[in-house]
Amino acid sequence: MADQPQEAAAPVQMPVDESHIVAHYANFCRVTGTPEELIVDFGLNKQVTGNSPDPVQLTERIIVNFYTAKRLAGALMMAVQRHEQAFGQLELDISRRVQHQQATAAAQQPKS
C-alpha cells in the first residue's frame, strides 16, 4: 500500500453563520502589513481622476495572517480566472479599457 500514490484530500467544508454579515461596496483597496500579518483596507473612491482633493473614504479593515492571505490570494485568482473564461479578459489599464469600449460602441453603430 505504501507504493500507491495518495489521493489529494478533499477540502473540508467549514460551517458558516451568515446571519450577521454586512455587505459594503469597495472600488479601492490598500494593502499594508507587518512581518506577522497583512492589513487590507477597503473603501470607496468617488474620484474619476486621480487629482481630486477628496480623500478615499475607507470603510473596512481586514487583518489576516500570511497563511490566510495566501489562501485568499489563490481563491481570488481562481474566481477571476473563471470570470475571464466566461466574460473575457479584464483590462486593468483604464486608457486601454476606454479605447476598447469606444471601439466596441463604434462597431455597433448602424452604418448609414
N, C-alpha and C positions, 0 to 999 in steps of 0.2 A: 504494500500500500504506500510505502514511502516514495516509490518511484513514480507514482501518479501525480500529475500537476494538480495543485489545489485550485478549486474554483474560487473566483472572487466572491467575497461575502456580499450579499445584497445589503444596500443601505438600510439602516434601521429607521423606521418611521417614528418620529417623536410625536406624542400627542401635544397639541397646542390649544390654548384657550384664546380665542379671538374676541371675547366679549367686551374687552376694554380697549380695543385697538382704535387709534385715531389716525386718520389719513391726512397728509399735507402734500401739496404740490411743491416741487422744487425744480428750478431750472439752473441752479447754481450749486456747486459742490466744492468744498475746500478740504484738503487732507493735510493734516499736520501730525506730529506724534512725538513719542519719546522712545527710548530703547525698548520699553516693555509693551507699548500699545500704540494704536493708531487712533487719532481723533478725526472724525469726519463730520463736518458742519454742512448743513443743507439750508438753502434759503431761496428767496425769490428775487431775481434780478429783473427790475422793471425797465431797465435801460435798453434802448435799441442800439445805441452806440456806446463805446467804452469811455467817453469823455464827459459823462454826466456827473454833477456833484452829488447826486443822491446815492447814499450807500446801499449796498445789497442788504436786505433785511434777512438775517439768519433766524431760522425758526426751530431748528432741531440740531442736536449734537449727539452723535453715537460714538461711544468709545469701545473699541474691541481690542483683544489681544491679536498677535500676529497669526496665530493658528486660525482664528475665526476670520480674520481678514483674508487669508489665503483661500479658505473655503468660499467666502463671499465673492472674491475675485473670480474664481472658477465658475461659480453659479451664474454670475452676471455675464461672463464671457459666453457661456453656453446659451443663455437666454438671448443675447444679442445675435449670436450666430444663427439661431433658429429664426429670429425676426428677419435677418437679412436673407436667409434662404427663401422665406415666404414672400417678402416685400421688396427685396433689392438692397443694394449696398447703401449704408448710411454714410453720407458725406459730412465730415466734421468741419471742413473749410467752408465758412459761410459764403465767401465770394463765389466759390465753385457751385455751391448749392443754389444760390440765386441765379447764376448763369444757366444751370440745368433747368430750373423752374421756368425761366424766361424762354428758353429754347423749347421746352415742352409746351408751354402756352402758345408760342408762335406756331408750332407744328399742328396744334389743334384748331387754329383759326381757319374758318372756311375760306376757300380760295374763291376770289371773285373774277 
